[in-house]
Amino acid sequence: MESSKSALLAQASETVESKSNNTPYLREIKKFSWLVVVHEISKLLNTGLDRETLTILISLCESGVNPEALAAVVKELARENVGQARKA
């Protein structure tokens, strides 16, 4: 799995170099690279957040949502989810 991630990032880097004049494309590659890193950190911290959720959270922060308030909401939703799972 780790080698496939490395290969994917290497391929992305090569693509960036070959398309260096395409700024929007370059931005998308950089976002994807950051998402891979953030997702790996998320997994190491056992957050249980998938890439789609992380993308949404990052977008909300970039849009000006307070990260601390957002973290509080995510924690509360996780607690509710655990509580519902115990009842089932």
C-alpha angles and dihedrals in degrees: 000000000000092000091052090053090049091048091049092051091046090051090049091051092050090049091050091052092049093047098038092136092058102085099181089050091049090052091053092051091049091049090050091049091051091047091054090051094045091048091051090051089047090054092048089053091047093234094151090222117140126213093263092054092045090051090053092047092049091048091051091051091048088052091057103265111150106256093213092053090046091051090051091053092048091050092049092049090050090051091050090049092052091047092052091047091054092051092052 
